[in-house]
Amino acid sequence: MENTKLINTQKEFVSVAKDMFGENTTKVSRKEVVQMINDRSIKYPVWLLKSPTYRIGRGQYNLPTFEDTMSTETESVVEETVINDTE
């Protein structure tokens, strides 16, 4: 449940970033994050600014992508056939 909440928060943040800075935005600076907080009243993104996963340099961060989440939802289930050797 907590993980789902975080993913929703991340998706909302990425959506606002793309709305403010363009659809092709993949990186944000600390200055842009502060601008988003001031202009759009979003919550401080601790998950982004304190995580080494997204940091690419001093005050520079990659935005998360959600293709991994989408692909696991659309995977199909493979059925296994059981062979009976009792003959």
C-alpha positions as CSV (number, residue, x, y, z in Angstrom):
1,M,0.0,0.0,0.0
2,E,2.8,2.4,0.9
3,N,4.6,1.7,-2.4
4,T,1.5,2.4,-4.4
5,K,1.2,5.8,-2.6
6,L,4.8,6.6,-3.5
7,I,4.3,5.7,-7.1
8,N,1.2,7.9,-7.4
9,T,3.1,10.8,-5.8
10,Q,5.9,10.3,-8.3
11,K,3.6,10.1,-11.2
12,E,1.9,13.3,-10.1
13,F,5.3,15.1,-9.8
14,V,6.4,13.9,-13.2
15,S,3.1,15.0,-14.7
16,V,3.5,18.5,-13.3
17,A,7.1,18.7,-14.4
18,K,6.2,17.7,-18.0
19,D,3.3,20.2,-17.9
20,M,5.6,23.1,-16.8
21,F,8.8,22.3,-18.7
22,G,7.6,20.3,-21.8
23,E,6.5,16.8,-22.6
24,N,10.1,15.7,-23.4
25,T,11.4,16.7,-20.0
26,T,13.5,13.9,-18.5
27,K,15.6,15.9,-16.1
28,V,15.0,18.7,-13.5
29,S,17.2,20.9,-11.5
30,R,16.8,21.8,-7.9
31,K,15.8,25.4,-9.1
32,E,13.0,23.9,-11.2
33,V,11.8,21.8,-8.3
34,V,11.6,24.9,-6.1
35,Q,9.7,26.6,-8.9
36,M,7.3,23.7,-9.1
37,I,6.7,23.9,-5.3
38,N,6.1,27.6,-5.4
39,D,4.0,27.8,-8.6
40,R,2.0,24.6,-8.3
41,S,2.0,24.0,-4.5
42,I,3.3,20.4,-4.8
43,K,4.8,18.7,-1.8
44,Y,8.6,18.7,-1.4
45,P,9.8,15.6,-3.4
46,V,12.0,13.9,-0.7
47,W,11.9,10.7,-2.8
48,L,13.7,12.6,-5.6
49,L,16.0,15.0,-3.9
50,K,17.3,12.6,-1.2
51,S,17.7,9.5,-3.4
52,P,21.0,8.6,-5.1
53,T,19.0,6.7,-7.7
54,Y,17.7,9.9,-9.4
55,R,20.7,12.2,-8.8
56,I,22.9,12.7,-11.9
57,G,24.9,15.7,-10.7
58,R,25.0,18.6,-8.3
59,G,21.4,19.9,-8.2
60,Q,20.4,17.7,-11.2
61,Y,17.9,14.8,-11.2
62,N,16.5,12.3,-13.7
63,L,12.7,12.0,-13.6
64,P,11.5,8.4,-13.0
65,T,9.8,6.5,-15.9
66,F,7.0,4.1,-15.3
67,E,7.4,1.7,-18.3
68,D,8.5,-1.0,-15.8
69,T,5.3,-0.7,-13.9
70,M,3.2,-0.8,-17.1
71,S,5.0,-3.9,-18.5
72,T,4.4,-6.0,-15.3
73,E,0.7,-5.2,-15.4
74,T,0.4,-6.4,-19.0
75,E,2.4,-9.6,-18.8
76,S,0.4,-12.7,-19.7
77,V,0.2,-15.8,-17.6
78,V,1.8,-18.9,-19.2
79,E,0.1,-22.1,-18.5
80,E,2.1,-25.2,-17.9
81,T,1.0,-28.6,-19.1
82,V,1.3,-31.5,-16.6
83,I,2.1,-34.9,-18.2
84,N,0.9,-38.0,-16.3
85,D,3.4,-40.9,-16.6
86,T,1.3,-43.5,-14.8
87,E,0.7,-45.6,-17.9
